[in-house]
């Protein structure tokens, strides 16, 4: 009787463990049914994966986000040794720094199937030599892969047009999104709406505009604050709810921009429960200058929120302009104000857009289909 063939080995590589908990958890859980799965992440928590309910092997490697020559070379050396020792069949990276190190190490170690997922480009908002250098880094990363995944169709088109890689090397799983939407978590919740509004001291009938994400200039939060300053005069009952870490110290400036309406600007730091704040809101806002897909947009849609967001690649895959939300030119404060005023003043239109957004999120961006699509991608690639 012959021995059983060994299970194929799959390794995910990320820099931040948050990438695993936010985007890869369900993919990893599904992959463990077919592969021996390992995860490389910059964490000292040996029980990190177990805490997420995942049966996978954790390999802590210090992959830092800033460029650091000696730390990066050290991480590269560790990754090469790790990949050679475990003889992985697939190495799959997410995030630029982790991708560049992982794909180079996997190539040096002789890993045949090297996959990277592109989820947005920081260089889109840069100018001059910084843009050129960062774009070249993405092109180098792409050249080290055997296959490329991109989390939105319009982002794929942009990267091909920019010469980062050839179209025949890359694909999008389903309609886009790195992980789809968990509808058991993101859904309309009237009870949560009432409770959270009571906690924030917001009257139940007042319109609430929600921004949820990292507070930085690239996300357009200063544009949103300027637009709200105008809106607050038109709509004395309107509130602005900002949820997320203040990465660039912008809260003081946002408060100042809001003027006499500063008492209607509500601030919450990072949360593990974004769905609670979405349930409490009426309109979701993302006036960003760059996005890979805008995962938070389809999560808000699953809660039944219409969206006001920038007309940029990635976002145009997540929002159907005029149907599930309203799009505006990036950086256009007046256009943001006009779009928000239109939805604040027209409750029936707001509700209809929210309902269409909900139906589309469930039909086109389900978490289960996203995971099934990724598993099918692996199977096709291995065949």
Beta strands, then each sheet from edge to edge (+ up, - down):
strand 1: 9-13
strand 2: 36-41
strand 3: 57-60
strand 4: 90-94
strand 5: 113-118
strand 6: 147-150
strand 7: 170-171
strand 8: 208-212
strand 9: 239-243
strand 10: 265-268
strand 11: 283-286
strand 12: 306-310
strand 13: 325-328
sheet 1: 3+ 2+ 1+ 4+ 5+ 6+ 7+
sheet 2: 10+ 9+ 8+ 11+ 12+ 13+
end
